[in-house]
Amino acid sequence: MLLWSAHCSVCAAPFDEEFGYFATTREAVEQAVGNDWTTTSGGQLVCDAADHDHHTARAGAPGPAPIVPGPGQVPLPGTTPATAPTDGR
């Protein structure tokens, strides 16, 4: 069985570390948004942290560089993931 989780596009914090695994990506996002997380106009999921980078992301202004997905991670449908640097970093 394949399970999905939701992670903040600003800080990579997982939504609900203990029970945050869902049958679909849609369910993962709906649960996160239903618990004070937001989605930006670009479809990025942002947690409820109250720092400058998160406020900037929620406001839709250019914020921090997006988190690069780790090996084996699949981006949410409809989002444009960051890509890993090609210079070995």
PDB file of N, CA, C and O in Angstrom:
ATOM      1  N   MET A   1       0.843  -1.180   0.000  1.00  0.00           N
ATOM      2  CA  MET A   1       0.000   0.000   0.000  1.00  0.00           C
ATOM      3  C   MET A   1       0.884   1.239   0.000  1.00  0.00           C
ATOM      4  O   MET A   1       1.827   1.338   0.785  1.00  0.00           O
ATOM      5  N   LEU A   2       0.580   2.166  -0.869  1.00  0.00           N
ATOM      6  CA  LEU A   2       1.306   3.424  -0.967  1.00  0.00           C
ATOM      7  C   LEU A   2       0.597   4.467  -0.114  1.00  0.00           C
ATOM      8  O   LEU A   2      -0.612   4.660  -0.239  1.00  0.00           O
ATOM      9  N   LEU A   3       1.353   5.144   0.757  1.00  0.00           N
ATOM     10  CA  LEU A   3       0.786   6.183   1.618  1.00  0.00           C
ATOM     11  C   LEU A   3       1.449   7.513   1.298  1.00  0.00           C
ATOM     12  O   LEU A   3       2.589   7.552   0.835  1.00  0.00           O
ATOM     13  N   TRP A   4       0.729   8.604   1.547  1.00  0.00           N
ATOM     14  CA  TRP A   4       1.188   9.949   1.245  1.00  0.00           C
ATOM     15  C   TRP A   4       1.255  10.785   2.503  1.00  0.00           C
ATOM     16  O   TRP A   4       0.490  10.570   3.443  1.00  0.00           O
ATOM     17  N   SER A   5       2.174  11.742   2.522  1.00  0.00           N
ATOM     18  CA  SER A   5       2.250  12.690   3.628  1.00  0.00           C
ATOM     19  C   SER A   5       2.359  14.095   3.036  1.00  0.00           C
ATOM     20  O   SER A   5       2.640  14.263   1.850  1.00  0.00           O
ATOM     21  N   ALA A   6       2.132  15.093   3.877  1.00  0.00           N
ATOM     22  CA  ALA A   6       2.216  16.483   3.450  1.00  0.00           C
ATOM     23  C   ALA A   6       3.378  17.147   4.183  1.00  0.00           C
ATOM     24  O   ALA A   6       3.570  16.935   5.380  1.00  0.00           O
ATOM     25  N   HIS A   7       4.151  17.951   3.454  1.00  0.00           N
ATOM     26  CA  HIS A   7       5.289  18.662   4.035  1.00  0.00           C
ATOM     27  C   HIS A   7       5.241  20.123   3.613  1.00  0.00           C
ATOM     28  O   HIS A   7       4.824  20.445   2.500  1.00  0.00           O
ATOM     29  N   CYS A   8       5.666  20.992   4.498  1.00  0.00           N
ATOM     30  CA  CYS A   8       5.704  22.422   4.225  1.00  0.00           C
ATOM     31  C   CYS A   8       6.720  22.713   3.126  1.00  0.00           C
ATOM     32  O   CYS A   8       7.838  22.199   3.153  1.00  0.00           O
ATOM     33  N   SER A   9       6.323  23.545   2.157  1.00  0.00           N
ATOM     34  CA  SER A   9       7.242  23.887   1.067  1.00  0.00           C
ATOM     35  C   SER A   9       8.300  24.903   1.488  1.00  0.00           C
ATOM     36  O   SER A   9       9.254  25.139   0.746  1.00  0.00           O
ATOM     37  N   VAL A  10       8.145  25.509   2.670  1.00  0.00           N
ATOM     38  CA  VAL A  10       9.121  26.478   3.154  1.00  0.00           C
ATOM     39  C   VAL A  10      10.188  25.805   4.020  1.00  0.00           C
ATOM     40  O   VAL A  10      11.383  26.005   3.801  1.00  0.00           O
ATOM     41  N   CYS A  11       9.759  25.011   5.000  1.00  0.00           N
ATOM     42  CA  CYS A  11      10.714  24.440   5.964  1.00  0.00           C
ATOM     43  C   CYS A  11      10.786  22.913   5.939  1.00  0.00           C
ATOM     44  O   CYS A  11      11.586  22.323   6.664  1.00  0.00           O
ATOM     45  N   ALA A  12       9.969  22.276   5.121  1.00  0.00           N
ATOM     46  CA  ALA A  12       9.926  20.818   4.979  1.00  0.00           C
ATOM     47  C   ALA A  12       9.377  20.099   6.207  1.00  0.00           C
ATOM     48  O   ALA A  12       9.499  18.878   6.312  1.00  0.00           O
ATOM     49  N   ALA A  13       8.776  20.838   7.132  1.00  0.00           N
ATOM     50  CA  ALA A  13       8.175  20.193   8.309  1.00  0.00           C
ATOM     51  C   ALA A  13       7.025  19.291   7.855  1.00  0.00           C
ATOM     52  O   ALA A  13       6.215  19.693   7.019  1.00  0.00           O
ATOM     53  N   PRO A  14       6.951  18.091   8.393  1.00  0.00           N
ATOM     54  CA  PRO A  14       5.840  17.215   8.028  1.00  0.00           C
ATOM     55  C   PRO A  14       4.561  17.620   8.752  1.00  0.00           C
ATOM     56  O   PRO A  14       4.603  18.120   9.876  1.00  0.00           O
ATOM     57  N   PHE A  15       3.444  17.401   8.109  1.00  0.00           N
ATOM     58  CA  PHE A  15       2.165  17.575   8.779  1.00  0.00           C
ATOM     59  C   PHE A  15       1.919  16.328   9.613  1.00  0.00           C
ATOM     60  O   PHE A  15       1.896  15.221   9.075  1.00  0.00           O
ATOM     61  N   ASP A  16       1.739  16.486  10.894  1.00  0.00           N
ATOM     62  CA  ASP A  16       1.415  15.399  11.809  1.00  0.00           C
ATOM     63  C   ASP A  16       2.395  14.234  11.692  1.00  0.00           C
ATOM     64  O   ASP A  16       2.108  13.228  11.043  1.00  0.00           O
ATOM     65  N   GLU A  17       3.546  14.384  12.325  1.00  0.00           N
ATOM     66  CA  GLU A  17       4.597  13.375  12.259  1.00  0.00           C
ATOM     67  C   GLU A  17       4.142  11.986  12.699  1.00  0.00           C
ATOM     68  O   GLU A  17       4.615  10.979  12.172  1.00  0.00           O
ATOM     69  N   GLU A  18       3.218  11.931  13.670  1.00  0.00           N
ATOM     70  CA  GLU A  18       2.809  10.637  14.209  1.00  0.00           C
ATOM     71  C   GLU A  18       1.777   9.925  13.340  1.00  0.00           C
ATOM     72  O   GLU A  18       1.895   8.724  13.095  1.00  0.00           O
ATOM     73  N   PHE A  19       0.765  10.657  12.871  1.00  0.00           N
ATOM     74  CA  PHE A  19      -0.330  10.020  12.131  1.00  0.00           C
ATOM     75  C   PHE A  19      -0.536  10.619  10.753  1.00  0.00           C
ATOM     76  O   PHE A  19      -1.611  10.456  10.176  1.00  0.00           O
ATOM     77  N   GLY A  20       0.455  11.308  10.206  1.00  0.00           N
ATOM     78  CA  GLY A  20       0.292  12.056   8.966  1.00  0.00           C
ATOM     79  C   GLY A  20       0.478  11.284   7.686  1.00  0.00           C
ATOM     80  O   GLY A  20       1.158  11.769   6.781  1.00  0.00           O
ATOM     81  N   TYR A  21      -0.088  10.117   7.570  1.00  0.00           N
ATOM     82  CA  TYR A  21       0.003   9.332   6.344  1.00  0.00           C
ATOM     83  C   TYR A  21      -1.392   9.075   5.825  1.00  0.00           C
ATOM     84  O   TYR A  21      -2.276   8.659   6.575  1.00  0.00           O
ATOM     85  N   PHE A  22      -1.595   9.324   4.525  1.00  0.00           N
ATOM     86  CA  PHE A  22      -2.933   9.303   3.951  1.00  0.00           C
ATOM     87  C   PHE A  22      -2.961   8.474   2.675  1.00  0.00           C
ATOM     88  O   PHE A  22      -1.925   8.225   2.059  1.00  0.00           O
ATOM     89  N   ALA A  23      -4.158   8.049   2.286  1.00  0.00           N
ATOM     90  CA  ALA A  23      -4.324   7.192   1.119  1.00  0.00           C
ATOM     91  C   ALA A  23      -4.116   7.944  -0.195  1.00  0.00           C
ATOM     92  O   ALA A  23      -3.734   7.336  -1.195  1.00  0.00           O
ATOM     93  N   THR A  24      -4.364   9.266  -0.210  1.00  0.00           N
ATOM     94  CA  THR A  24      -4.201  10.055  -1.430  1.00  0.00           C
ATOM     95  C   THR A  24      -3.495  11.375  -1.116  1.00  0.00           C
ATOM     96  O   THR A  24      -3.478  11.820   0.032  1.00  0.00           O
ATOM     97  N   THR A  25      -2.919  11.990  -2.138  1.00  0.00           N
ATOM     98  CA  THR A  25      -2.307  13.306  -1.955  1.00  0.00           C
ATOM     99  C   THR A  25      -3.369  14.335  -1.612  1.00  0.00           C
ATOM    100  O   THR A  25      -3.136  15.231  -0.801  1.00  0.00           O
ATOM    101  N   ARG A  26      -4.523  14.209  -2.224  1.00  0.00           N
ATOM    102  CA  ARG A  26      -5.616  15.146  -1.951  1.00  0.00           C
ATOM    103  C   ARG A  26      -6.013  15.106  -0.481  1.00  0.00           C
ATOM    104  O   ARG A  26      -6.207  16.151   0.140  1.00  0.00           O
ATOM    105  N   GLU A  27      -6.135  13.911   0.076  1.00  0.00           N
ATOM    106  CA  GLU A  27      -6.491  13.770   1.492  1.00  0.00           C
ATOM    107  C   GLU A  27      -5.407  14.373   2.391  1.00  0.00           C
ATOM    108  O   GLU A  27      -5.723  15.013   3.394  1.00  0.00           O
ATOM    109  N   ALA A  28      -4.148  14.176   2.042  1.00  0.00           N
ATOM    110  CA  ALA A  28      -3.046  14.736   2.836  1.00  0.00           C
ATOM    111  C   ALA A  28      -3.129  16.263   2.860  1.00  0.00           C
ATOM    112  O   ALA A  28      -3.008  16.876   3.921  1.00  0.00           O
ATOM    113  N   VAL A  29      -3.335  16.875   1.698  1.00  0.00           N
ATOM    114  CA  VAL A  29      -3.428  18.328   1.612  1.00  0.00           C
ATOM    115  C   VAL A  29      -4.676  18.835   2.326  1.00  0.00           C
ATOM    116  O   VAL A  29      -4.603  19.821   3.060  1.00  0.00           O
ATOM    117  N   GLU A  30      -5.816  18.183   2.127  1.00  0.00           N
ATOM    118  CA  GLU A  30      -7.057  18.603   2.785  1.00  0.00           C
ATOM    119  C   GLU A  30      -6.928  18.560   4.301  1.00  0.00           C
ATOM    120  O   GLU A  30      -7.411  19.461   4.987  1.00  0.00           O
ATOM    121  N   GLN A  31      -6.286  17.532   4.830  1.00  0.00           N
ATOM    122  CA  GLN A  31      -6.106  17.433   6.277  1.00  0.00           C
ATOM    123  C   GLN A  31      -5.188  18.539   6.793  1.00  0.00           C
ATOM    124  O   GLN A  31      -5.455  19.135   7.836  1.00  0.00           O
ATOM    125  N   ALA A  32      -4.109  18.810   6.064  1.00  0.00           N
ATOM    126  CA  ALA A  32      -3.188  19.870   6.479  1.00  0.00           C
ATOM    127  C   ALA A  32      -3.885  21.229   6.443  1.00  0.00           C
ATOM    128  O   ALA A  32      -3.779  22.007   7.392  1.00  0.00           O
ATOM    129  N   VAL A  33      -4.594  21.517   5.359  1.00  0.00           N
ATOM    130  CA  VAL A  33      -5.297  22.802   5.225  1.00  0.00           C
ATOM    131  C   VAL A  33      -6.399  22.914   6.279  1.00  0.00           C
ATOM    132  O   VAL A  33      -6.675  24.007   6.776  1.00  0.00           O
ATOM    133  N   GLY A  34      -7.016  21.810   6.614  1.00  0.00           N
ATOM    134  CA  GLY A  34      -8.037  21.808   7.656  1.00  0.00           C
ATOM    135  C   GLY A  34      -7.476  22.011   9.056  1.00  0.00           C
ATOM    136  O   GLY A  34      -8.230  22.169  10.016  1.00  0.00           O
ATOM    137  N   ASN A  35      -6.151  22.008   9.169  1.00  0.00           N
ATOM    138  CA  ASN A  35      -5.483  22.198  10.459  1.00  0.00           C
ATOM    139  C   ASN A  35      -4.542  23.400  10.409  1.00  0.00           C
ATOM    140  O   ASN A  35      -3.413  23.341  10.896  1.00  0.00           O
ATOM    141  N   ASP A  36      -5.023  24.484   9.817  1.00  0.00           N
ATOM    142  CA  ASP A  36      -4.342  25.787   9.794  1.00  0.00           C
ATOM    143  C   ASP A  36      -3.148  25.896   8.860  1.00  0.00           C
ATOM    144  O   ASP A  36      -2.428  26.892   8.916  1.00  0.00           O
ATOM    145  N   TRP A  37      -2.913  24.915   8.008  1.00  0.00           N
ATOM    146  CA  TRP A  37      -1.914  25.092   6.966  1.00  0.00           C
ATOM    147  C   TRP A  37      -2.611  25.789   5.803  1.00  0.00           C
ATOM    148  O   TRP A  37      -3.840  25.792   5.734  1.00  0.00           O
ATOM    149  N   THR A  38      -1.839  26.382   4.885  1.00  0.00           N
ATOM    150  CA  THR A  38      -2.422  27.059   3.738  1.00  0.00           C
ATOM    151  C   THR A  38      -1.759  26.581   2.460  1.00  0.00           C
ATOM    152  O   THR A  38      -0.676  25.998   2.478  1.00  0.00           O
ATOM    153  N   THR A  39      -2.437  26.842   1.349  1.00  0.00           N
ATOM    154  CA  THR A  39      -1.819  26.616   0.042  1.00  0.00           C
ATOM    155  C   THR A  39      -1.690  27.972  -0.631  1.00  0.00           C
ATOM    156  O   THR A  39      -2.578  28.818  -0.521  1.00  0.00           O
ATOM    157  N   THR A  40      -0.598  28.168  -1.317  1.00  0.00           N
ATOM    158  CA  THR A  40      -0.368  29.420  -2.020  1.00  0.00           C
ATOM    159  C   THR A  40      -1.073  29.371  -3.373  1.00  0.00           C
ATOM    160  O   THR A  40      -1.572  28.324  -3.785  1.00  0.00           O
ATOM    161  N   SER A  41      -1.110  30.504  -4.055  1.00  0.00           N
ATOM    162  CA  SER A  41      -1.725  30.539  -5.385  1.00  0.00           C
ATOM    163  C   SER A  41      -0.991  29.625  -6.355  1.00  0.00           C
ATOM    164  O   SER A  41      -1.565  29.189  -7.353  1.00  0.00           O
ATOM    165  N   GLY A  42       0.267  29.336  -6.071  1.00  0.00           N
ATOM    166  CA  GLY A  42       1.051  28.423  -6.908  1.00  0.00           C
ATOM    167  C   GLY A  42       0.915  26.967  -6.507  1.00  0.00           C
ATOM    168  O   GLY A  42       1.549  26.098  -7.106  1.00  0.00           O
ATOM    169  N   GLY A  43       0.091  26.686  -5.493  1.00  0.00           N
ATOM    170  CA  GLY A  43      -0.156  25.309  -5.079  1.00  0.00           C
ATOM    171  C   GLY A  43       0.803  24.770  -4.040  1.00  0.00           C
ATOM    172  O   GLY A  43       0.764  23.578  -3.735  1.00  0.00           O
ATOM    173  N   GLN A  44       1.665  25.613  -3.486  1.00  0.00           N
ATOM    174  CA  GLN A  44       2.604  25.155  -2.467  1.00  0.00           C
ATOM    175  C   GLN A  44       1.908  25.094  -1.110  1.00  0.00           C
ATOM    176  O   GLN A  44       1.106  25.967  -0.780  1.00  0.00           O
ATOM    177  N   LEU A  45       2.208  24.087  -0.344  1.00  0.00           N
ATOM    178  CA  LEU A  45       1.653  23.908   0.988  1.00  0.00           C
ATOM    179  C   LEU A  45       2.567  24.587   2.005  1.00  0.00           C
ATOM    180  O   LEU A  45       3.778  24.368   1.995  1.00  0.00           O
ATOM    181  N   VAL A  46       1.989  25.416   2.887  1.00  0.00           N
ATOM    182  CA  VAL A  46       2.774  26.174   3.870  1.00  0.00           C
ATOM    183  C   VAL A  46       2.213  25.907   5.263  1.00  0.00           C
ATOM    184  O   VAL A  46       1.014  26.064   5.497  1.00  0.00           O
ATOM    185  N   CYS A  47       3.086  25.504   6.188  1.00  0.00           N
ATOM    186  CA  CYS A  47       2.647  25.199   7.553  1.00  0.00           C
ATOM    187  C   CYS A  47       2.299  26.480   8.304  1.00  0.00           C
ATOM    188  O   CYS A  47       2.415  27.578   7.760  1.00  0.00           O
ATOM    189  N   ASP A  48       1.876  26.334   9.547  1.00  0.00           N
ATOM    190  CA  ASP A  48       1.389  27.473  10.332  1.00  0.00           C
ATOM    191  C   ASP A  48       2.485  28.183  11.131  1.00  0.00           C
ATOM    192  O   ASP A  48       2.173  28.955  12.038  1.00  0.00           O
ATOM    193  N   ALA A  49       3.743  27.943  10.820  1.00  0.00           N
ATOM    194  CA  ALA A  49       4.841  28.639  11.516  1.00  0.00           C
ATOM    195  C   ALA A  49       4.687  30.146  11.314  1.00  0.00           C
ATOM    196  O   ALA A  49       4.228  30.604  10.268  1.00  0.00           O
ATOM    197  N   ALA A  50       5.077  30.897  12.328  1.00  0.00           N
ATOM    198  CA  ALA A  50       4.833  32.341  12.311  1.00  0.00           C
ATOM    199  C   ALA A  50       6.109  33.154  12.114  1.00  0.00           C
ATOM    200  O   ALA A  50       6.291  34.177  12.774  1.00  0.00           O
ATOM    201  N   ASP A  51       6.989  32.722  11.223  1.00  0.00           N
ATOM    202  CA  ASP A  51       8.200  33.504  10.978  1.00  0.00           C
ATOM    203  C   ASP A  51       8.101  34.236   9.639  1.00  0.00           C
ATOM    204  O   ASP A  51       7.132  34.067   8.899  1.00  0.00           O
ATOM    205  N   HIS A  52       9.103  35.041   9.341  1.00  0.00           N
ATOM    206  CA  HIS A  52       9.102  35.881   8.141  1.00  0.00           C
ATOM    207  C   HIS A  52       8.957  35.062   6.854  1.00  0.00           C
ATOM    208  O   HIS A  52       8.150  35.410   5.992  1.00  0.00           O
ATOM    209  N   ASP A  53       9.721  33.987   6.716  1.00  0.00           N
ATOM    210  CA  ASP A  53       9.682  33.195   5.486  1.00  0.00           C
ATOM    211  C   ASP A  53       8.293  32.606   5.238  1.00  0.00           C
ATOM    212  O   ASP A  53       7.818  32.583   4.102  1.00  0.00           O
ATOM    213  N   HIS A  54       7.648  32.135   6.298  1.00  0.00           N
ATOM    214  CA  HIS A  54       6.311  31.559   6.145  1.00  0.00           C
ATOM    215  C   HIS A  54       5.275  32.641   5.826  1.00  0.00           C
ATOM    216  O   HIS A  54       4.408  32.430   4.978  1.00  0.00           O
ATOM    217  N   HIS A  55       5.354  33.791   6.492  1.00  0.00           N
ATOM    218  CA  HIS A  55       4.439  34.899   6.189  1.00  0.00           C
ATOM    219  C   HIS A  55       4.612  35.345   4.739  1.00  0.00           C
ATOM    220  O   HIS A  55       3.629  35.620   4.051  1.00  0.00           O
ATOM    221  N   THR A  56       5.850  35.417   4.279  1.00  0.00           N
ATOM    222  CA  THR A  56       6.136  35.817   2.903  1.00  0.00           C
ATOM    223  C   THR A  56       5.535  34.820   1.920  1.00  0.00           C
ATOM    224  O   THR A  56       4.925  35.217   0.927  1.00  0.00           O
ATOM    225  N   ALA A  57       5.701  33.547   2.187  1.00  0.00           N
ATOM    226  CA  ALA A  57       5.149  32.511   1.302  1.00  0.00           C
ATOM    227  C   ALA A  57       3.628  32.591   1.259  1.00  0.00           C
ATOM    228  O   ALA A  57       3.030  32.488   0.188  1.00  0.00           O
ATOM    229  N   ARG A  58       3.003  32.773   2.420  1.00  0.00           N
ATOM    230  CA  ARG A  58       1.541  32.868   2.463  1.00  0.00           C
ATOM    231  C   ARG A  58       1.035  34.114   1.744  1.00  0.00           C
ATOM    232  O   ARG A  58      -0.058  34.101   1.177  1.00  0.00           O
ATOM    233  N   ALA A  59       1.818  35.185   1.763  1.00  0.00           N
ATOM    234  CA  ALA A  59       1.419  36.433   1.106  1.00  0.00           C
ATOM    235  C   ALA A  59       1.589  36.352  -0.416  1.00  0.00           C
ATOM    236  O   ALA A  59       1.091  37.214  -1.140  1.00  0.00           O
ATOM    237  N   GLY A  60       2.276  35.342  -0.894  1.00  0.00           N
ATOM    238  CA  GLY A  60       2.463  35.146  -2.321  1.00  0.00           C
ATOM    239  C   GLY A  60       3.669  35.872  -2.884  1.00  0.00           C
ATOM    240  O   GLY A  60       3.918  35.807  -4.088  1.00  0.00           O
ATOM    241  N   ALA A  61       4.417  36.555  -2.047  1.00  0.00           N
ATOM    242  CA  ALA A  61       5.620  37.235  -2.507  1.00  0.00           C
ATOM    243  C   ALA A  61       6.735  36.212  -2.654  1.00  0.00           C
ATOM    244  O   ALA A  61       6.659  35.121  -2.089  1.00  0.00           O
ATOM    245  N   PRO A  62       7.766  36.558  -3.409  1.00  0.00           N
ATOM    246  CA  PRO A  62       8.884  35.626  -3.514  1.00  0.00           C
ATOM    247  C   PRO A  62       9.486  35.378  -2.125  1.00  0.00           C
ATOM    248  O   PRO A  62       9.869  36.321  -1.434  1.00  0.00           O
ATOM    249  N   GLY A  63       9.561  34.164  -1.740  1.00  0.00           N
ATOM    250  CA  GLY A  63      10.085  33.806  -0.429  1.00  0.00           C
ATOM    251  C   GLY A  63      11.376  33.043  -0.549  1.00  0.00           C
ATOM    252  O   GLY A  63      12.138  33.250  -1.493  1.00  0.00           O
ATOM    253  N   PRO A  64      11.631  32.164   0.394  1.00  0.00           N
ATOM    254  CA  PRO A  64      12.859  31.384   0.358  1.00  0.00           C
ATOM    255  C   PRO A  64      12.844  30.401  -0.808  1.00  0.00           C
ATOM    256  O   PRO A  64      11.792  30.105  -1.375  1.00  0.00           O
ATOM    257  N   ALA A  65      13.997  29.915  -1.146  1.00  0.00           N
ATOM    258  CA  ALA A  65      14.084  28.905  -2.198  1.00  0.00           C
ATOM    259  C   ALA A  65      13.276  27.686  -1.785  1.00  0.00           C
ATOM    260  O   ALA A  65      13.313  27.293  -0.619  1.00  0.00           O
ATOM    261  N   PRO A  66      12.543  27.075  -2.718  1.00  0.00           N
ATOM    262  CA  PRO A  66      11.756  25.898  -2.362  1.00  0.00           C
ATOM    263  C   PRO A  66      12.645  24.743  -1.922  1.00  0.00           C
ATOM    264  O   PRO A  66      13.807  24.647  -2.317  1.00  0.00           O
ATOM    265  N   ILE A  67      12.086  23.886  -1.112  1.00  0.00           N
ATOM    266  CA  ILE A  67      12.796  22.704  -0.636  1.00  0.00           C
ATOM    267  C   ILE A  67      12.956  21.730  -1.805  1.00  0.00           C
ATOM    268  O   ILE A  67      11.999  21.456  -2.529  1.00  0.00           O
ATOM    269  N   VAL A  68      14.152  21.220  -1.978  1.00  0.00           N
ATOM    270  CA  VAL A  68      14.404  20.238  -3.031  1.00  0.00           C
ATOM    271  C   VAL A  68      13.938  18.879  -2.529  1.00  0.00           C
ATOM    272  O   VAL A  68      14.341  18.455  -1.445  1.00  0.00           O
ATOM    273  N   PRO A  69      13.087  18.179  -3.304  1.00  0.00           N
ATOM    274  CA  PRO A  69      12.633  16.861  -2.867  1.00  0.00           C
ATOM    275  C   PRO A  69      13.803  15.906  -2.682  1.00  0.00           C
ATOM    276  O   PRO A  69      14.778  15.943  -3.433  1.00  0.00           O
ATOM    277  N   GLY A  70      13.691  15.050  -1.672  1.00  0.00           N
ATOM    278  CA  GLY A  70      14.703  14.032  -1.435  1.00  0.00           C
ATOM    279  C   GLY A  70      14.530  12.881  -2.397  1.00  0.00           C
ATOM    280  O   GLY A  70      13.522  12.807  -3.100  1.00  0.00           O
ATOM    281  N   PRO A  71      15.487  11.988  -2.439  1.00  0.00           N
ATOM    282  CA  PRO A  71      15.389  10.824  -3.318  1.00  0.00           C
ATOM    283  C   PRO A  71      14.105  10.040  -3.041  1.00  0.00           C
ATOM    284  O   PRO A  71      13.796   9.720  -1.893  1.00  0.00           O
ATOM    285  N   GLY A  72      13.380   9.743  -4.084  1.00  0.00           N
ATOM    286  CA  GLY A  72      12.166   8.949  -3.958  1.00  0.00           C
ATOM    287  C   GLY A  72      10.917   9.745  -3.619  1.00  0.00           C
ATOM    288  O   GLY A  72       9.823   9.181  -3.637  1.00  0.00           O
ATOM    289  N   GLN A  73      11.034  11.042  -3.308  1.00  0.00           N
ATOM    290  CA  GLN A  73       9.846  11.843  -3.018  1.00  0.00           C
ATOM    291  C   GLN A  73       9.154  12.220  -4.320  1.00  0.00           C
ATOM    292  O   GLN A  73       9.802  12.477  -5.335  1.00  0.00           O
ATOM    293  N   VAL A  74       7.838  12.249  -4.272  1.00  0.00           N
ATOM    294  CA  VAL A  74       7.038  12.601  -5.433  1.00  0.00           C
ATOM    295  C   VAL A  74       6.360  13.934  -5.143  1.00  0.00           C
ATOM    296  O   VAL A  74       5.709  14.063  -4.106  1.00  0.00           O
ATOM    297  N   PRO A  75       6.487  14.936  -6.023  1.00  0.00           N
ATOM    298  CA  PRO A  75       5.828  16.217  -5.769  1.00  0.00           C
ATOM    299  C   PRO A  75       4.315  16.075  -5.862  1.00  0.00           C
ATOM    300  O   PRO A  75       3.806  15.186  -6.546  1.00  0.00           O
ATOM    301  N   LEU A  76       3.601  16.955  -5.170  1.00  0.00           N
ATOM    302  CA  LEU A  76       2.149  16.952  -5.254  1.00  0.00           C
ATOM    303  C   LEU A  76       1.722  17.281  -6.675  1.00  0.00           C
ATOM    304  O   LEU A  76       2.371  18.089  -7.341  1.00  0.00           O
ATOM    305  N   PRO A  77       0.641  16.670  -7.153  1.00  0.00           N
ATOM    306  CA  PRO A  77       0.153  16.979  -8.494  1.00  0.00           C
ATOM    307  C   PRO A  77      -0.137  18.472  -8.618  1.00  0.00           C
ATOM    308  O   PRO A  77      -0.670  19.088  -7.696  1.00  0.00           O
ATOM    309  N   GLY A  78       0.215  19.041  -9.753  1.00  0.00           N
ATOM    310  CA  GLY A  78      -0.060  20.437 -10.010  1.00  0.00           C
ATOM    311  C   GLY A  78       0.982  21.402  -9.462  1.00  0.00           C
ATOM    312  O   GLY A  78       0.830  22.615  -9.609  1.00  0.00           O
ATOM    313  N   THR A  79       2.034  20.891  -8.833  1.00  0.00           N
ATOM    314  CA  THR A  79       3.077  21.777  -8.309  1.00  0.00           C
ATOM    315  C   THR A  79       4.337  21.628  -9.146  1.00  0.00           C
ATOM    316  O   THR A  79       4.536  20.620  -9.824  1.00  0.00           O
ATOM    317  N   THR A  80       5.166  22.628  -9.089  1.00  0.00           N
ATOM    318  CA  THR A  80       6.442  22.588  -9.782  1.00  0.00           C
ATOM    319  C   THR A  80       7.524  22.432  -8.725  1.00  0.00           C
ATOM    320  O   THR A  80       7.811  23.382  -7.996  1.00  0.00           O
ATOM    321  N   PRO A  81       8.130  21.257  -8.626  1.00  0.00           N
ATOM    322  CA  PRO A  81       9.144  21.058  -7.593  1.00  0.00           C
ATOM    323  C   PRO A  81      10.453  21.743  -7.940  1.00  0.00           C
ATOM    324  O   PRO A  81      10.761  21.978  -9.109  1.00  0.00           O
ATOM    325  N   ALA A  82      11.209  22.058  -6.914  1.00  0.00           N
ATOM    326  CA  ALA A  82      12.562  22.538  -7.124  1.00  0.00           C
ATOM    327  C   ALA A  82      13.397  21.381  -7.615  1.00  0.00           C
ATOM    328  O   ALA A  82      13.057  20.222  -7.377  1.00  0.00           O
ATOM    329  N   THR A  83      14.467  21.675  -8.286  1.00  0.00           N
ATOM    330  CA  THR A  83      15.343  20.598  -8.746  1.00  0.00           C
ATOM    331  C   THR A  83      16.650  20.657  -7.989  1.00  0.00           C
ATOM    332  O   THR A  83      17.068  21.721  -7.534  1.00  0.00           O
ATOM    333  N   ALA A  84      17.273  19.548  -7.859  1.00  0.00           N
ATOM    334  CA  ALA A  84      18.549  19.468  -7.151  1.00  0.00           C
ATOM    335  C   ALA A  84      19.624  20.192  -7.956  1.00  0.00           C
ATOM    336  O   ALA A  84      19.596  20.160  -9.186  1.00  0.00           O
ATOM    337  N   PRO A  85      20.564  20.841  -7.283  1.00  0.00           N
ATOM    338  CA  PRO A  85      21.655  21.507  -8.000  1.00  0.00           C
ATOM    339  C   PRO A  85      22.444  20.487  -8.820  1.00  0.00           C
ATOM    340  O   PRO A  85      22.617  19.339  -8.412  1.00  0.00           O
ATOM    341  N   THR A  86      22.907  20.924  -9.963  1.00  0.00           N
ATOM    342  CA  THR A  86      23.662  20.003 -10.823  1.00  0.00           C
ATOM    343  C   THR A  86      25.164  20.103 -10.588  1.00  0.00           C
ATOM    344  O   THR A  86      25.934  19.373 -11.213  1.00  0.00           O
ATOM    345  N   ASP A  87      25.593  20.996  -9.696  1.00  0.00           N
ATOM    346  CA  ASP A  87      27.028  21.142  -9.442  1.00  0.00           C
ATOM    347  C   ASP A  87      27.532  20.301  -8.283  1.00  0.00           C
ATOM    348  O   ASP A  87      28.634  20.530  -7.783  1.00  0.00           O
ATOM    349  N   GLY A  88      26.732  19.324  -7.846  1.00  0.00           N
ATOM    350  CA  GLY A  88      27.177  18.402  -6.804  1.00  0.00           C
ATOM    351  C   GLY A  88      26.869  18.851  -5.390  1.00  0.00           C
ATOM    352  O   GLY A  88      27.202  18.135  -4.446  1.00  0.00           O
ATOM    353  N   ARG A  89      26.245  20.014  -5.200  1.00  0.00           N
ATOM    354  CA  ARG A  89      25.912  20.467  -3.846  1.00  0.00           C
ATOM    355  C   ARG A  89      24.679  19.802  -3.340  1.00  0.00           C
ATOM    356  O   ARG A  89      24.253  20.066  -2.215  1.00  0.00           O
TER     357      ARG A  89
END
